[in-house]
Amino acid sequence: MSILEELSADKVLSLYKRMVLLRRFEEQVYLLFLQGEIPGTVHQYQGQEAVAVGICDHLSSSDWITSTHRPHGHALAKGIRPHEALAELYGKATGCCGGKGGSMHLGDPAVGMVPAIAIVGGGISVVSGMGLAFKLRQTTQVAVCFFGEGATNEGAFHESMNFAAVQHLPIVFVCENNKYGASTAYNKVSLVENVADRARAYGMSSEIVDGMDVLAVHKSGGAAIKAVREGKGPVLLECKTYRFVGHSRNDARGYRTKEEEAYWKERDPIVRLHNVLITEAGINDTMFEQIEHAVKAEIEEATAFASTSPDVTPEQALEGVYA
Ligand SMILES: Cc1ncc(C[n+]2csc(CCOP(=O)(O)OP(=O)(O)O)c2C)c(N)n1
């Protein structure tokens, strides 16, 4: 069946463009990080774009997401501009968190993203409270929790899954299973091969999704979010994906083979959709070039904005501090 029987060409193109934005953003961040422009460290999202883009397309700014130490893709997909995201990475006052959070804490209540929590499993605890608030207020809001498979052996995961299921909370748990928690392979720390199987222990429905295929994520994500919004209780989606880069800086990736990396590189979600758009939607090279140009211009603008923005002042550093 043609993809255009399910989605309009404009919709598929917009998913493609957003994935390209996430990828080019990360490439620019990598460059700026190597140039010493960005302090601290960065955990990058190249390879996983289909997950954030496919899920967030179904959310409005009144729906909320939680994120992790690897939040750049989630932030852009949820609607934070590259400008405020990059300024945050620079530690500038114009950043989405006023420059106080940096790479691992991107977020903005205005678009429905809790500043990301870098403690592994942190967002999983927060999301159950968020879901409970939505339920008690009787809204139709949905909370989406993005987390890595590395978080699933933490107590917070099991407590939150059970609580969400028992309370019938409006939550979609989106596990981005990229096979490794830093350098530790998932099959070394769990005898249960699929995270999705763990949902059954809590009476929660779940599904395994090809996380390298934005159309598959979009379809399963759409169905899950709709069901959750209709009050049918929480869902867990396990998106099988792969990060094309190291865990963070100074990662030579010695824990995985070149063959394995090549296998996943062949499934690059952007290349895959690019090919589908050519064969099924008749998109030509000129149209792809226009997308690349537009994204490049946006990233250049964002870089100029971030690099020339004012630093956080000592006075601002004390603003918003709880006392
Ligand atoms: C509670 C806790 N333990 C350890 C760390 C250090 N740490 C940061 S990221 C990470 C690996 C997380 O793997 P996963 O959850 O699969 O996410 P991924 O990095 O693959 O996106 C670890 C161990 C942490 N931030 N928090």
The ligand as a Tripos MOL2 file, in Angstrom:
@<TRIPOS>MOLECULE
LIG
   26    27     1     0     0
SMALL
NO_CHARGES

@<TRIPOS>ATOM
      1 C1         20.6120    7.1700   38.1320 C.3       1 LIG1
      2 C2         21.7250    7.3780   37.1580 C.ar      1 LIG1
      3 N1         22.6960    6.4440   37.0500 N.ar      1 LIG1
      4 C3         23.7020    6.6080   36.1670 C.ar      1 LIG1
      5 C4         23.7650    7.7440   35.3830 C.ar      1 LIG1
      6 C5         24.8780    7.9090   34.3550 C.3       1 LIG1
      7 N2         24.3240    7.6700   33.0130 N.ar      1 LIG1
      8 C6         23.9610    8.6960   32.2300 C.ar      1 LIG1
      9 S1         23.2800    8.1820   30.8070 S.2       1 LIG1
     10 C7         23.4910    6.5670   31.2000 C.ar      1 LIG1
     11 C8         23.0450    5.4680   30.2590 C.3       1 LIG1
     12 C9         21.5800    5.5410   30.0000 C.3       1 LIG1
     13 O1         21.1830    4.6020   29.0250 O.3       1 LIG1
     14 P1         19.7230    4.6230   28.4720 P.3       1 LIG1
     15 O2         18.7650    4.8980   29.5830 O.co2     1 LIG1
     16 O3         19.5270    3.3850   27.6920 O.co2     1 LIG1
     17 O4         19.6760    5.9100   27.5300 O.3       1 LIG1
     18 P2         20.5730    6.2300   26.2420 P.3       1 LIG1
     19 O5         21.8370    6.8450   26.7550 O.co2     1 LIG1
     20 O6         20.7910    4.9690   25.5100 O.co2     1 LIG1
     21 O7         19.7840    7.2330   25.4880 O.co2     1 LIG1
     22 C10        24.0760    6.4470   32.4560 C.ar      1 LIG1
     23 C11        24.4010    5.1670   33.0890 C.3       1 LIG1
     24 C12        22.7300    8.7000   35.5410 C.ar      1 LIG1
     25 N3         22.7030    9.8220   34.8190 N.pl3     1 LIG1
     26 N4         21.7320    8.4880   36.4060 N.ar      1 LIG1
@<TRIPOS>BOND
     1     1     2 1
     2     2     3 ar
     3     2    26 ar
     4     3     4 ar
     5     4     5 ar
     6     5     6 1
     7     5    24 ar
     8     6     7 1
     9     7     8 ar
    10     7    22 ar
    11     8     9 ar
    12     9    10 ar
    13    10    11 1
    14    10    22 ar
    15    11    12 1
    16    12    13 1
    17    13    14 1
    18    14    15 2
    19    14    16 1
    20    14    17 1
    21    17    18 1
    22    18    19 2
    23    18    20 1
    24    18    21 1
    25    22    23 1
    26    24    25 1
    27    24    26 ar
@<TRIPOS>SUBSTRUCTURE
     1 LIG1         1 GROUP 0 **** ****
